[in-house]
Structure formats: structure tokens, C-alpha cells
Amino acid sequence: MNRSSDGFYPAEDESTTLSGVSWGAIFAGAAAAAALSLILVLLGFGLGFSAVSPWANEGVSAKGLGISTIVWLAVTQIIASGAGGYIAGRLRVKWAYMHGDEVYFRDTAHGFLAWCVATLVTATLVAGSVSSLVSGGVQAGANMVGGAATAATQAAGAAAGNSDGDQYGYYIDSLFRDDRPAAVSDDAARGTVTRIFVRSLSNDGQLAAEDRAYLAQLVAQRTNLTQADAERRVDEVYARTQKAVADAKLAAQQAADTAAKVAAWTTLWMFVALLAGAFFASLAATFGGRRRDAVVYLETDTYVTTPTIR
């Protein structure tokens, strides 16, 4: 390498064919960040499980648990990413004859790349839980209206002993209807009533006039009520059943809305925590790089003694 007339190296001689990326330092920092992140997450799980209690008015509340989880996630990202970035910056190759701005940029890039690798590794390990959380909120919001009514009607049919293949039992029952219904067993009567209720609730929610009259005849036959009193009882019971289905729908809508909000806020705060981790990893890498460049190498004089031949 030749010096110029002023004693400095030419700019083209300062360039090198070596890459400006120290992948060994990046992977070392990423491994440290991923391992530390896993340890802190496990510690957070342990603290969270110990703070939750199945008994009423005991343990941390759901809101408190959510806030503490967000705070712990942010702290985990800051500590783990900062440590990984510092290691990546401290272990990288020292660049000689390079402008300070370029060194600063490369240190920042090393910290950011270490955070990227660590995040990908960590995401691979916990991808199942995160995806189930997000998909659960989306599916709950999509199925919040029809699911409750279907579940309620299916539960009613199951209580009456209906199988999945007996979905046309309502039409079959209508073949044998009579103005004076014959005496049947209580189980058969309950099954007939249940199928009428299930069909009415799953359609428009209104009880057809012929179904109402037939149910009143069945009730009057077993309770010794007049036809008018039996019809009033049918109306009362069907109204209570409609209210139960409406309450189930409302509860499903509220649960779906809560699940969607929880999923949205969780993903947003995860984004903020990951962004903070990227920032602290880059910042710590610049600090580690400065400490690396500040290392003073000691030079020792080596004396070689030549044995004297006599």
C-alpha cells in the first residue's frame, strides 16, 4: 500500500473486499437475545399463573393481568434486545480507517440485524399461540350472531334425544297430527314439542298458528287445562324460550366484541414492544461498538536469546 505525498493513505486503498457485516457477531447477539427473551417470558408466565386465582375476589383482576402482561412484554423486549444488540456490537470486527458516521451506521445495522434474527427465532417458537389469539378474535367476531342460536337449538334438540340425522322430524310429525291428538308417552310428546320449538326459533322466531294450536292441544291433554289456558301457557313458555335465545345471542355478541378488542389491543401493544426492542437493540449495538473500538491493545517487546555455542 502506497502513501500519498502528504503521508495519508489514498481513499481507494482504504476500501476493502471484506463484507461490512459481521455475521458471527450478529448470530451471537441474536442467540443471546432469543435465549434471554425465552427465559423472561417463562418467568412472566410463572408470575402470571401465581397471581391468578379461580376464587372470586382473590388474585389479580383481568384488567390488572392484561396491563402487567403488556408491561412485562415491553420489559422483556428492552432487556433481551438490548443485551443481544450490545453483544453484536461488542463482538463485531473492528473497522480501521473508516469515517465515524459509517461506523455508527454499521453498528446500528448490526444491532438491528441481531434483533431481526432473534425475533424470527422467537416468533417461530411462539407462532402457534400468537396465531391462535388473533384468529380466535377474528372468528369470534365473524360468528357472533348465528352461533348462539344454533347452539341453543342444537342443545334443545340434544336434550330431547334427537340425533343429527333427525333434522326432518318436524315434517314427519306433521304427517300424524290430528285435531284430537292421541295419547302418547311423555318422551314422545316432549320430542314433538322440542322439534317444533327448534324449527320456529331457527327460522323467523315466530310460532306458526297451526303449531301453536297443536301444542295447546298437547298441553291441554296432559294438564286438564282449557284450550284457551293451554294456549296462554304455550305463549308464555315460548316467549321465555325466545328471551333465552336472545340473551344467548347478546352474550355471544358481547363475548365476540370483547375477544376482538383484546386481540386488537394485544397485537398493537406487541407491535409497540417489538418496535422498542428494535430501537434498544440498535442503540445498545452502537454503545457496544464504541466500547469495542475503545479497547487499547498492549504491545509487548519480545526478546529472543540466542544460545551461545561453546
VOSE-346167 format. One record per residue: residue number from 1; residue in three letters; x, y, z of N, C-alpha, C, CB in turn. Coordinates in steps of 0.2 Angstrom, whole numbers. Glycine has a CB too. Layout:
<atoms>
ATOM   resi   resn     n_u     n_v     n_w    ca_u    ca_v    ca_w     c_u     c_v     c_w    cb_u    cb_v    cb_w
ATOM    NUM    ALA       X       Y       Z       X       Y       Z       X       Y       Z       X       Y       Z
...
</atoms>
This chain:
<atoms>
ATOM   resi   resn     n_u     n_v     n_w    ca_u    ca_v    ca_w     c_u     c_v     c_w    cb_u    cb_v    cb_w
ATOM      1    MET       4      -6       0       0       0       0       4       6       0      -5       0       6
ATOM      2    ASN       3      11      -4       7      17      -5       4      23      -2       8      18     -13
ATOM      3    ARG       9      27       1       6      33       4       6      38      -1      11      35      10
ATOM      4    SER       2      43       0       2      49      -4       8      54      -2      -4      53      -4
ATOM      5    SER       9      60      -5      14      64      -3      13      67       3      14      70      -9
ATOM      6    ASP       7      68       6       5      71      12       5      66      18      -2      74      12
ATOM      7    GLY       7      59      16       8      54      22       2      50      23      10      58      28
ATOM      8    PHE      -4      52      20     -10      48      21     -12      43      16     -16      53      22
ATOM      9    TYR     -15      38      18     -17      33      13     -22      35       8     -20      26      16
ATOM     10    PRO     -22      34       2     -27      36      -3     -34      33      -1     -25      34     -10
ATOM     11    ALA     -39      36      -3     -46      34      -2     -47      27      -5     -51      39      -4
ATOM     12    GLU     -45      26     -11     -46      19     -14     -42      14     -10     -44      19     -21
ATOM     13    ASP     -37      15      -7     -33      10      -3     -37       8       3     -26      12      -2
ATOM     14    GLU     -41      13       6     -44      12      12     -50       7      11     -47      18      15
ATOM     15    SER     -53       6       5     -58       1       4     -55      -6       4     -61       2      -3
ATOM     16    THR     -60     -10       6     -58     -17       7     -63     -22       3     -57     -19      14
ATOM     17    THR     -61     -28       2     -66     -33      -1     -70     -36       4     -62     -37      -6
ATOM     18    LEU     -68     -35      10     -72     -39      16     -79     -36      17     -68     -39      22
ATOM     19    SER     -83     -40      19     -90     -38      20     -90     -33      26     -95     -44      20
ATOM     20    GLY     -95     -28      26     -96     -24      31    -100     -27      37     -99     -18      29
ATOM     21    VAL    -103     -33      36    -107     -37      41    -103     -42      44    -113     -39      37
ATOM     22    SER    -103     -42      51    -100     -47      55    -106     -52      57     -96     -45      61
ATOM     23    TRP    -107     -57      53    -112     -62      54    -111     -66      60    -113     -66      48
ATOM     24    GLY    -105     -67      62    -104     -71      68    -106     -67      74     -97     -72      69
ATOM     25    ALA    -105     -61      74    -107     -56      80    -115     -56      80    -104     -49      79
ATOM     26    ILE    -118     -55      74    -125     -55      74    -128     -61      76    -127     -53      66
ATOM     27    PHE    -126     -67      74    -129     -73      77    -128     -74      84    -127     -79      73
ATOM     28    ALA    -122     -72      86    -121     -72      94    -125     -68      98    -113     -70      95
ATOM     29    GLY    -126     -62      95    -131     -57      99    -138     -60      98    -130     -50      96
ATOM     30    ALA    -140     -62      92    -147     -65      91    -148     -71      96    -148     -67      84
ATOM     31    ALA    -143     -75      97    -144     -81     101    -145     -79     108    -138     -86     100
ATOM     32    ALA    -141     -74     110    -142     -72     117    -148     -68     118    -136     -67     119
ATOM     33    ALA    -151     -64     113    -157     -61     114    -163     -66     114    -158     -56     108
ATOM     34    ALA    -163     -71     110    -168     -76     110    -168     -80     116    -167     -81     104
ATOM     35    ALA    -162     -82     119    -162     -86     125    -165     -82     131    -155     -89     126
ATOM     36    LEU    -162     -76     131    -164     -71     137    -172     -70     136    -160     -65     137
ATOM     37    SER    -174     -69     130    -181     -67     129    -186     -73     132    -183     -66     122
ATOM     38    LEU    -183     -79     130    -187     -85     132    -187     -86     139    -184     -92     129
ATOM     39    ILE    -182     -85     143    -181     -85     150    -186     -80     153    -174     -84     152
ATOM     40    LEU    -186     -74     151    -190     -69     154    -198     -70     152    -188     -62     151
ATOM     41    VAL    -199     -73     147    -206     -75     145    -209     -80     150    -207     -77     138
ATOM     42    LEU    -204     -86     151    -206     -91     156    -207     -88     163    -201     -96     156
ATOM     43    LEU    -203     -84     165    -203     -80     171    -210     -77     172    -197     -76     173
ATOM     44    GLY    -212     -73     166    -218     -69     166    -224     -74     167    -219     -65     160
ATOM     45    PHE    -224     -80     163    -229     -85     164    -230     -87     171    -228     -91     159
ATOM     46    GLY    -224     -89     174    -224     -91     181    -227     -86     186    -217     -93     183
ATOM     47    LEU    -225     -80     185    -228     -74     189    -235     -73     188    -224     -68     188
ATOM     48    GLY    -237     -74     182    -244     -73     180    -249     -78     183    -245     -72     172
ATOM     49    PHE    -247     -85     182    -250     -90     185    -251     -90     192    -247     -97     183
ATOM     50    SER    -246     -87     196    -246     -87     203    -250     -81     205    -239     -86     206
ATOM     51    ALA    -252     -76     201    -256     -71     203    -263     -72     201    -253     -64     199
ATOM     52    VAL    -265     -77     197    -272     -78     195    -275     -83     200    -272     -81     188
ATOM     53    SER    -281     -82     202    -284     -86     207    -291     -88     204    -285     -83     214
ATOM     54    PRO    -293     -94     205    -300     -96     202    -306     -94     207    -301    -104     201
ATOM     55    TRP    -304     -92     213    -309     -90     218    -311     -82     217    -306     -91     225
ATOM     56    ALA    -317     -81     218    -320     -74     217    -316     -69     222    -327     -74     218
ATOM     57    ASN    -315     -63     220    -312     -58     224    -305     -59     226    -317     -56     229
ATOM     58    GLU    -302     -64     223    -295     -66     225    -290     -65     219    -295     -72     228
ATOM     59    GLY    -284     -64     220    -279     -63     214    -280     -57     211    -280     -69     210
ATOM     60    VAL    -276     -56     205    -276     -50     201    -282     -50     197    -270     -50     197
ATOM     61    SER    -285     -45     195    -290     -44     191    -288     -45     183    -294     -37     191
ATOM     62    ALA    -293     -46     179    -292     -47     172    -288     -41     169    -298     -49     168
ATOM     63    LYS    -291     -35     171    -288     -29     168    -280     -28     171    -292     -23     170
ATOM     64    GLY    -279     -29     177    -273     -29     180    -268     -34     177    -273     -30     188
ATOM     65    LEU    -271     -40     176    -266     -45     172    -265     -43     165    -270     -52     172
ATOM     66    GLY    -269     -40     162    -268     -38     155    -263     -32     155    -274     -35     151
ATOM     67    ILE    -263     -27     159    -258     -22     160    -251     -24     162    -261     -16     165
ATOM     68    SER    -251     -29     167    -245     -32     169    -242     -36     163    -246     -36     175
ATOM     69    THR    -246     -39     159    -243     -43     154    -240     -39     148    -248     -47     150
ATOM     70    ILE    -243     -33     147    -240     -28     142    -234     -25     144    -246     -23     140
ATOM     71    VAL    -234     -23     151    -228     -20     154    -222     -25     154    -229     -18     161
ATOM     72    TRP    -224     -32     156    -218     -37     156    -216     -38     149    -221     -43     159
ATOM     73    LEU    -220     -38     144    -218     -39     137    -213     -34     135    -224     -40     132
ATOM     74    ALA    -215     -28     136    -211     -22     134    -204     -23     138    -214     -16     136
ATOM     75    VAL    -204     -24     144    -198     -25     148    -193     -31     145    -199     -26     156
ATOM     76    THR    -197     -36     143    -193     -42     141    -190     -40     134    -198     -48     139
ATOM     77    GLN    -193     -36     130    -190     -34     123    -185     -29     125    -196     -31     119
ATOM     78    ILE    -185     -25     129    -180     -20     130    -174     -23     133    -182     -15     135
ATOM     79    ILE    -174     -28     138    -169     -31     141    -165     -36     136    -171     -35     147
ATOM     80    ALA    -169     -40     133    -167     -45     129    -164     -42     122    -172     -51     127
ATOM     81    SER    -167     -38     119    -165     -35     113    -159     -30     115    -170     -31     110
ATOM     82    GLY    -159     -27     120    -153     -23     122    -147     -27     123    -154     -19     128
ATOM     83    ALA    -147     -33     127    -142     -37     128    -139     -40     121    -144     -42     133
ATOM     84    GLY    -144     -42     117    -142     -45     111    -138     -40     106    -147     -48     107
ATOM     85    GLY    -141     -34     106    -138     -29     102    -131     -27     105    -142     -22     102
ATOM     86    TYR    -130     -26     111    -123     -25     114    -118     -30     112    -124     -24     122
ATOM     87    ILE    -120     -36     113    -116     -42     111    -114     -42     104    -119     -49     113
ATOM     88    ALA    -119     -40      99    -117     -40      92    -113     -34      91    -124     -39      88
ATOM     89    GLY    -113     -28      94    -109     -23      93    -102     -24      96    -112     -16      96
ATOM     90    ARG    -102     -27     102     -95     -28     105     -91     -33     102     -97     -30     112
ATOM     91    LEU     -94     -38      99     -90     -44      96     -89     -43      88     -94     -50      97
ATOM     92    ARG     -91     -37      85     -90     -37      78     -83     -35      77     -95     -31      75
ATOM     93    VAL     -81     -36      70     -74     -34      68     -73     -27      68     -73     -37      61
ATOM     94    LYS     -67     -25      71     -65     -18      71     -64     -16      64     -60     -17      76
ATOM     95    TRP     -67     -10      62     -65      -7      56     -60      -1      56     -72      -4      52
ATOM     96    ALA     -55      -2      53     -49       3      53     -50       8      47     -43       0      53
ATOM     97    TYR     -48      14      48     -48      19      43     -54      20      40     -43      17      37
ATOM     98    MET     -59      21      44     -66      22      42     -69      28      46     -71      16      43
ATOM     99    HIS     -73      32      42     -76      38      45     -81      36      51     -80      42      39
ATOM    100    GLY     -82      40      56     -86      39      61     -93      38      60     -85      44      66
ATOM    101    ASP     -96      41      55    -103      41      53    -104      34      50    -105      46      48
ATOM    102    GLU     -99      31      46    -100      24      44    -100      19      49     -95      23      38
ATOM    103    VAL     -95      20      54     -95      15      59    -101      15      63     -89      17      64
ATOM    104    TYR    -104      21      64    -110      22      68    -116      18      65    -112      29      69
ATOM    105    PHE    -116      19      58    -122      16      54    -121       8      54    -122      18      47
ATOM    106    ARG    -115       6      54    -114      -1      54    -115      -4      60    -107      -3      52
ATOM    107    ASP    -114      -1      66    -115      -3      72    -123      -4      73    -112       1      78
ATOM    108    THR    -126       2      71    -134       2      72    -137      -4      67    -137       8      69
ATOM    109    ALA    -134      -5      61    -136     -11      57    -135     -17      60    -133     -10      50
ATOM    110    HIS    -129     -18      64    -128     -25      67    -133     -26      73    -121     -25      70
ATOM    111    GLY    -135     -21      77    -139     -22      82    -146     -23      79    -140     -16      86
ATOM    112    PHE    -148     -20      74    -155     -21      71    -155     -28      68    -156     -16      65
ATOM    113    LEU    -150     -30      64    -150     -37      62    -150     -42      67    -144     -38      57
ATOM    114    ALA    -147     -41      72    -147     -46      78    -154     -46      81    -142     -44      84
ATOM    115    TRP    -157     -41      81    -164     -41      84    -169     -44      79    -167     -33      85
ATOM    116    CYS    -168     -43      72    -172     -47      67    -171     -54      68    -170     -44      60
ATOM    117    VAL    -165     -57      68    -164     -64      69    -167     -67      75    -156     -66      68
ATOM    118    ALA    -166     -63      81    -169     -66      87    -176     -66      87    -166     -61      93
ATOM    119    THR    -179     -60      84    -187     -60      83    -190     -66      79    -189     -53      80
ATOM    120    LEU    -186     -67      73    -189     -73      69    -188     -79      73    -185     -73      63
ATOM    121    VAL    -183     -80      77    -182     -87      80    -187     -87      86    -175     -87      84
ATOM    122    THR    -188     -82      89    -194     -82      95    -201     -82      92    -193     -75      99
ATOM    123    ALA    -202     -79      86    -208     -80      83    -210     -87      81    -209     -75      77
ATOM    124    THR    -205     -90      79    -206     -97      77    -208    -101      83    -199    -100      73
ATOM    125    LEU    -205    -100      88    -207    -104      94    -214    -103      97    -201    -103     100
ATOM    126    VAL    -216     -96      96    -222     -94      99    -227     -93      94    -221     -88     104
ATOM    127    ALA    -226     -95      88    -231     -93      82    -238     -96      83    -228     -95      76
ATOM    128    GLY    -238    -102      86    -244    -105      87    -249    -102      92    -243    -112      90
ATOM    129    SER    -246     -99      98    -250     -96     102    -252     -89     100    -246     -95     109
ATOM    130    VAL    -248     -85      96    -250     -79      94    -255     -79      88    -244     -75      91
ATOM    131    SER    -254     -84      84    -259     -85      78    -266     -87      81    -257     -90      73
ATOM    132    SER    -266     -92      86    -272     -94      89    -276     -88      92    -271     -99      94
ATOM    133    LEU    -272     -83      95    -275     -77      99    -278     -73      93    -270     -74     102
ATOM    134    VAL    -275     -71      88    -278     -67      83    -283     -70      79    -272     -65      78
ATOM    135    SER    -283     -77      77    -288     -80      73    -294     -81      78    -286     -87      71
ATOM    136    GLY    -293     -82      84    -299     -83      89    -303     -77      89    -296     -85      96
ATOM    137    GLY    -300     -71      90    -303     -64      90    -307     -63      83    -299     -59      91
ATOM    138    VAL    -304     -65      77    -307     -64      71    -313     -68      70    -302     -65      65
ATOM    139    GLN    -312     -75      72    -318     -80      71    -323     -78      76    -315     -87      72
ATOM    140    ALA    -322     -76      82    -327     -74      86    -331     -68      84    -324     -72      93
ATOM    141    GLY    -328     -63      81    -332     -58      78    -336     -60      72    -327     -52      76
ATOM    142    ALA    -333     -65      68    -337     -67      62    -343     -71      63    -333     -70      57
ATOM    143    ASN    -343     -75      69    -348     -80      70    -352     -78      76    -345     -87      72
ATOM    144    MET    -352     -71      78    -355     -69      84    -363     -69      84    -353     -62      86
ATOM    145    VAL    -366     -69      78    -373     -68      78    -377     -75      77    -375     -64      72
ATOM    146    GLY    -374     -79      73    -378     -85      71    -376     -91      76    -377     -88      64
ATOM    147    GLY    -370     -91      79    -368     -96      83    -372     -98      89    -361     -95      85
ATOM    148    ALA    -374     -92      92    -378     -93      99    -385     -97      97    -379     -87     102
ATOM    149    ALA    -388     -94      92    -395     -98      91    -394    -105      89    -398     -94      85
ATOM    150    THR    -389    -106      85    -388    -113      83    -386    -118      88    -382    -113      77
ATOM    151    ALA    -382    -115      93    -380    -119      99    -386    -120     103    -374    -115     103
ATOM    152    ALA    -390    -115     104    -396    -116     108    -401    -121     106    -399    -109     109
ATOM    153    THR    -402    -120      99    -407    -125      96    -404    -132      96    -409    -123      89
ATOM    154    GLN    -398    -133      95    -395    -140      95    -395    -142     102    -388    -139      92
ATOM    155    ALA    -394    -138     107    -394    -141     114    -401    -143     115    -391    -135     118
ATOM    156    ALA    -406    -139     113    -413    -141     115    -414    -148     111    -418    -136     112
ATOM    157    GLY    -412    -149     105    -413    -155     102    -410    -161     105    -411    -154      94
ATOM    158    ALA    -404    -159     107    -400    -165     111    -403    -167     117    -393    -162     112
ATOM    159    ALA    -406    -162     121    -410    -163     127    -416    -168     126    -412    -157     130
ATOM    160    ALA    -419    -167     120    -424    -171     118    -422    -178     115    -429    -168     113
ATOM    161    GLY    -416    -179     114    -414    -186     112    -413    -186     104    -418    -191     114
ATOM    162    ASN    -413    -180     101    -413    -180      94    -406    -182      91    -416    -174      91
ATOM    163    SER    -405    -185      86    -399    -186      83    -398    -181      77    -398    -193      80
ATOM    164    ASP    -392    -180      74    -391    -176      69    -394    -178      63    -383    -175      67
ATOM    165    GLY    -396    -184      62    -399    -186      56    -407    -185      56    -398    -193      54
ATOM    166    ASP    -409    -183      62    -417    -182      63    -419    -175      62    -419    -185      70
ATOM    167    GLN    -416    -172      57    -417    -165      56    -424    -163      52    -411    -162      52
ATOM    168    TYR    -427    -168      50    -433    -168      46    -439    -171      51    -433    -171      40
ATOM    169    GLY    -438    -171      57    -443    -174      62    -449    -170      62    -440    -175      68
ATOM    170    TYR    -448    -163      61    -454    -158      62    -459    -160      56    -451    -151      61
ATOM    171    TYR    -456    -161      50    -461    -163      45    -464    -169      45    -457    -162      38
ATOM    172    ILE    -460    -174      48    -463    -181      49    -468    -181      54    -457    -186      51
ATOM    173    ASP    -467    -177      60    -473    -176      65    -479    -173      62    -470    -172      71
ATOM    174    SER    -478    -169      57    -484    -165      54    -489    -170      50    -482    -159      50
ATOM    175    LEU    -486    -176      48    -490    -181      45    -495    -184      49    -485    -186      42
ATOM    176    PHE    -493    -184      56    -498    -188      60    -502    -184      65    -494    -193      64
ATOM    177    ARG    -502    -177      63    -506    -173      68    -513    -174      67    -504    -165      66
ATOM    178    ASP    -517    -173      72    -524    -174      72    -527    -169      77    -526    -181      75
ATOM    179    ASP    -534    -167      75    -537    -162      79    -538    -164      86    -544    -160      76
ATOM    180    ARG    -538    -171      87    -538    -174      94    -532    -178      94    -545    -178      95
ATOM    181    PRO    -527    -175      96    -520    -179      97    -521    -185     101    -515    -175      99
ATOM    182    ALA    -519    -191      99    -519    -197     103    -514    -197     108    -518    -203      98
ATOM    183    ALA    -516    -201     114    -512    -201     119    -505    -204     118    -515    -204     125
ATOM    184    VAL    -500    -201     119    -493    -203     118    -489    -203     124    -489    -200     112
ATOM    185    SER    -483    -206     124    -479    -206     130    -476    -198     131    -473    -211     130
ATOM    186    ASP    -474    -197     137    -471    -191     139    -465    -189     135    -470    -190     146
ATOM    187    ASP    -461    -194     134    -455    -193     130    -456    -191     122    -450    -199     130
ATOM    188    ALA    -461    -195     120    -463    -193     113    -466    -186     112    -468    -198     110
ATOM    189    ALA    -470    -184     117    -473    -178     117    -468    -172     118    -478    -177     123
ATOM    190    ARG    -463    -173     122    -458    -169     123    -453    -168     117    -453    -171     129
ATOM    191    GLY    -452    -174     114    -448    -173     107    -452    -169     102    -447    -180     105
ATOM    192    THR    -459    -170     102    -463    -167      97    -462    -159      98    -470    -169      97
ATOM    193    VAL    -463    -157     104    -463    -150     106    -456    -147     105    -465    -149     114
ATOM    194    THR    -451    -151     107    -444    -148     106    -443    -147      98    -439    -153     109
ATOM    195    ARG    -445    -152      94    -444    -151      87    -448    -145      84    -446    -157      83
ATOM    196    ILE    -454    -144      87    -457    -138      85    -454    -131      87    -465    -138      87
ATOM    197    PHE    -452    -131      93    -448    -125      96    -442    -124      92    -447    -126     103
ATOM    198    VAL    -438    -129      91    -432    -129      87    -433    -126      80    -428    -135      87
ATOM    199    ARG    -437    -128      76    -439    -126      70    -441    -118      70    -444    -130      66
ATOM    200    SER    -445    -117      74    -448    -110      75    -442    -105      77    -454    -109      80
ATOM    201    LEU    -438    -107      82    -433    -102      84    -428    -102      79    -430    -105      90
ATOM    202    SER    -426    -107      75    -421    -107      70    -423    -103      63    -418    -113      68
ATOM    203    ASN    -430    -102      62    -432     -99      56    -433     -91      58    -438    -102      54
ATOM    204    ASP    -439     -89      58    -440     -82      59    -442     -80      67    -446     -80      55
ATOM    205    GLY    -442     -86      71    -443     -85      78    -451     -84      80    -440     -78      80
ATOM    206    GLN    -455     -84      75    -462     -84      76    -465     -91      76    -466     -79      71
ATOM    207    LEU    -469     -92      81    -473     -99      81    -479     -99      77    -475    -100      88
ATOM    208    ALA    -479    -103      72    -485    -104      67    -491    -105      71    -483    -109      62
ATOM    209    ALA    -497    -103      68    -503    -103      71    -505    -111      72    -509    -100      67
ATOM    210    GLU    -504    -115      67    -506    -122      67    -501    -125      72    -505    -125      61
ATOM    211    ASP    -495    -123      73    -491    -126      78    -493    -124      85    -483    -124      77
ATOM    212    ARG    -495    -118      86    -497    -115      92    -503    -119      94    -499    -108      92
ATOM    213    ALA    -508    -120      90    -514    -124      91    -513    -131      93    -519    -124      86
ATOM    214    TYR    -508    -134      90    -507    -141      91    -503    -142      98    -502    -144      86
ATOM    215    LEU    -499    -137      99    -495    -138     106    -500    -137     112    -490    -132     106
ATOM    216    ALA    -505    -132     110    -510    -131     116    -514    -137     117    -515    -125     114
ATOM    217    GLN    -516    -141     111    -520    -147     112    -516    -152     116    -521    -150     105
ATOM    218    LEU    -509    -153     115    -505    -157     119    -505    -155     126    -498    -158     116
ATOM    219    VAL    -504    -149     127    -504    -146     134    -510    -148     138    -502    -139     135
ATOM    220    ALA    -516    -146     134    -522    -147     137    -524    -154     139    -528    -144     133
ATOM    221    GLN    -521    -159     135    -522    -166     136    -519    -169     142    -520    -170     130
ATOM    222    ARG    -513    -166     144    -509    -168     149    -510    -164     156    -502    -168     147
ATOM    223    THR    -513    -158     155    -514    -154     161    -521    -152     163    -510    -147     160
ATOM    224    ASN    -526    -155     159    -533    -154     161    -534    -146     161    -534    -156     168
ATOM    225    LEU    -530    -142     157    -532    -135     156    -537    -135     150    -526    -131     155
ATOM    226    THR    -540    -129     150    -544    -127     144    -540    -126     138    -549    -122     146
ATOM    227    GLN    -543    -126     132    -539    -124     126    -536    -117     127    -543    -125     120
ATOM    228    ALA    -540    -112     129    -538    -105     130    -532    -105     135    -543    -101     132
ATOM    229    ASP    -533    -108     141    -527    -108     146    -521    -111     143    -530    -111     152
ATOM    230    ALA    -522    -117     139    -516    -120     136    -512    -116     131    -518    -127     133
ATOM    231    GLU    -516    -112     127    -513    -108     123    -509    -102     126    -518    -105     118
ATOM    232    ARG    -512     -99     132    -508     -94     135    -502     -97     138    -513     -92     141
ATOM    233    ARG    -502    -103     141    -496    -106     143    -491    -107     138    -498    -113     147
ATOM    234    VAL    -493    -110     132    -489    -110     126    -485    -104     125    -492    -113     120
ATOM    235    ASP    -489     -98     124    -487     -92     123    -481     -90     128    -492     -87     122
ATOM    236    GLU    -483     -91     134    -478     -89     140    -472     -93     139    -481     -90     146
ATOM    237    VAL    -472     -99     138    -466    -103     138    -462    -102     132    -468    -111     138
ATOM    238    TYR    -465    -101     126    -462     -99     120    -458     -92     121    -466    -100     114
ATOM    239    ALA    -462     -88     124    -459     -81     125    -453     -81     129    -464     -76     128
ATOM    240    ARG    -453     -86     134    -447     -86     139    -441     -90     135    -449     -91     145
ATOM    241    THR    -443     -95     131    -438     -98     126    -435     -93     122    -441    -104     123
ATOM    242    GLN    -439     -89     118    -436     -83     114    -431     -79     118    -442     -79     111
ATOM    243    LYS    -433     -77     124    -429     -72     128    -422     -76     129    -433     -70     134
ATOM    244    ALA    -423     -82     131    -416     -86     132    -412     -86     126    -418     -93     135
ATOM    245    VAL    -415     -87     120    -411     -87     114    -408     -80     113    -415     -89     108
ATOM    246    ALA    -412     -75     114    -410     -68     113    -404     -66     118    -416     -63     114
ATOM    247    ASP    -405     -68     124    -399     -67     129    -393     -71     127    -402     -69     136
ATOM    248    ALA    -394     -77     124    -388     -81     122    -385     -77     116    -390     -88     120
ATOM    249    LYS    -389     -74     112    -386     -70     106    -382     -64     109    -391     -68     101
ATOM    250    LEU    -385     -61     113    -382     -55     116    -375     -56     120    -387     -51     121
ATOM    251    ALA    -376     -62     123    -369     -64     127    -364     -66     122    -371     -70     132
ATOM    252    ALA    -366     -69     116    -361     -71     111    -358     -65     108    -364     -76     106
ATOM    253    GLN    -362     -60     107    -360     -54     103    -355     -50     108    -366     -49     102
ATOM    254    GLN    -357     -50     114    -353     -46     119    -346     -50     120    -356     -46     126
ATOM    255    ALA    -346     -56     120    -340     -60     121    -336     -59     114    -342     -68     122
ATOM    256    ALA    -339     -59     109    -335     -59     102    -332     -52     102    -340     -60      96
ATOM    257    ASP    -336     -47     104    -333     -40     104    -328     -39     109    -339     -35     106
ATOM    258    THR    -328     -42     115    -323     -42     119    -316     -45     117    -325     -45     126
ATOM    259    ALA    -318     -51     114    -312     -55     111    -309     -51     105    -314     -62     108
ATOM    260    ALA    -313     -48     101    -310     -44      96    -306     -38      98    -315     -42      91
ATOM    261    LYS    -308     -35     103    -304     -29     106    -298     -32     110    -309     -25     111
ATOM    262    VAL    -298     -37     113    -292     -40     116    -287     -42     111    -294     -46     121
ATOM    263    ALA    -289     -45     106    -285     -47     101    -281     -41      97    -288     -51      95
ATOM    264    ALA    -286     -36      96    -283     -29      93    -278     -26      97    -289     -25      91
ATOM    265    TRP    -280     -25     104    -275     -21     108    -269     -25     110    -279     -20     115
ATOM    266    THR    -270     -32     110    -264     -36     111    -259     -36     105    -266     -43     112
ATOM    267    THR    -261     -36      99    -257     -35      93    -254     -28      93    -261     -37      87
ATOM    268    LEU    -258     -23      94    -255     -16      94    -249     -16      99    -261     -11      95
ATOM    269    TRP    -250     -18     105    -245     -17     111    -239     -22     109    -248     -19     117
ATOM    270    MET    -240     -27     106    -235     -32     104    -231     -28      99    -237     -38     101
ATOM    271    PHE    -234     -24      94    -230     -20      89    -226     -15      92    -235     -17      84
ATOM    272    VAL    -229     -12      97    -225      -6     101    -219      -9     105    -230      -3     106
ATOM    273    ALA    -220     -15     108    -215     -18     112    -209     -21     107    -217     -24     116
ATOM    274    LEU    -211     -23     101    -206     -26      96    -202     -20      93    -209     -30      91
ATOM    275    LEU    -206     -14      92    -203      -8      90    -198      -5      95    -208      -3      88
ATOM    276    ALA    -200      -5     101    -195      -3     107    -189      -8     107    -199      -3     113
ATOM    277    GLY    -190     -15     106    -184     -19     106    -180     -18     100    -187     -26     105
ATOM    278    ALA    -182     -16      94    -178     -14      89    -174      -8      90    -182     -13      82
ATOM    279    PHE    -177      -3      93    -173       3      95    -168       2     100    -178       8      98
ATOM    280    PHE    -169      -2     105    -164      -3     110    -159      -8     108    -167      -6     117
ATOM    281    ALA    -160     -12     104    -155     -17     101    -150     -13      97    -158     -22      97
ATOM    282    SER    -153      -8      93    -148      -4      88    -144       1      93    -153       0      83
ATOM    283    LEU    -148       4      98    -144       8     102    -139       5     106    -149      12     107
ATOM    284    ALA    -140      -1     109    -135      -5     113    -129      -7     108    -138     -11     116
ATOM    285    ALA    -131      -8     102    -125     -11      97    -120      -5      96    -128     -13      91
ATOM    286    THR    -123       1      96    -118       7      95    -114       8     101    -122      13      93
ATOM    287    PHE    -117       7     107    -113       8     113    -108       2     113    -118       7     119
ATOM    288    GLY    -110      -4     112    -105     -10     112    -100      -9     107    -109     -16     110
ATOM    289    GLY    -101      -6     101     -96      -5      96     -91       1      98     -99      -2      89
ATOM    290    ARG     -94       6     102     -89      11     104     -84       8     109     -93      17     107
ATOM    291    ARG     -87       4     114     -83       0     119     -78      -4     115     -87      -4     124
ATOM    292    ARG     -80      -7     110     -75     -12     106     -70      -8     103     -79     -15     101
ATOM    293    ASP     -71      -2     100     -66       2      97     -62       6     102     -69       7      93
ATOM    294    ALA     -64       6     108     -60      10     114     -55       5     117     -65      13     119
ATOM    295    VAL     -55      -1     115     -51      -6     118     -43      -4     116     -52     -13     116
ATOM    296    VAL     -39      -4     121     -32      -2     119     -28      -9     119     -29       3     125
ATOM    297    TYR     -25     -10     114     -21     -16     113     -14     -15     116     -21     -18     106
ATOM    298    LEU     -12     -19     120      -5     -19     123       0     -22     119      -5     -22     130
ATOM    299    GLU       6     -18     118      11     -21     114      17     -23     118      13     -16     108
ATOM    300    THR      19     -29     118      25     -31     122      31     -33     117      23     -37     126
ATOM    301    ASP      37     -31     120      43     -32     116      45     -39     118      48     -27     118
ATOM    302    THR      46     -43     113      48     -50     114      56     -50     112      44     -55     109
ATOM    303    TYR      59     -53     117      67     -53     116      68     -61     115      70     -51     122
ATOM    304    VAL      72     -62     110      74     -69     108      81     -69     110      72     -70     101
ATOM    305    THR      83     -74     114      90     -75     116      93     -81     112      91     -76     123
ATOM    306    THR      99     -79     109     102     -85     105     107     -88     110     106     -82      99
ATOM    307    PRO     106     -95     110     111     -99     114     118     -98     111     109    -106     114
ATOM    308    THR     123     -98     116     130     -97     114     133    -104     113     134     -93     119
ATOM    309    ILE     136    -105     108     139    -111     106     146    -111     108     139    -113      99
ATOM    310    ARG     148    -115     113     155    -115     115     159    -121     112     155    -117     123
</atoms>
